[in-house]
Amino acid sequence: MRTNIQTGGVEETRIFGLIEEAKITRKTFDGRMLDLEITLSDWVYR
């Protein structure tokens, strides 16, 4: 994703993703997913 923000005569361009990090925990013998953790980027909270 990309955005540009203009305030006070200054323009700032940022390129970022919505997901900062993801972790999947699976059973090794059958591949079944046990857990999924997703860390959203700071931008989502703003």
C-alpha positions, 0 to 999 in steps of 0.5 A: 500500500502507498499513501502520501500525506501533506501537512504544513507544506511538507509531503511525506510518502510511505509504502507499507503493508497492513500486516506487520508479521504473521505466525502459523503453528501446525501439527507436524504429523498431519499439517493441521493448523493449531494457531494463527497470530497476526500483528497489524501495522501501526498504520491500521491503528491510526 
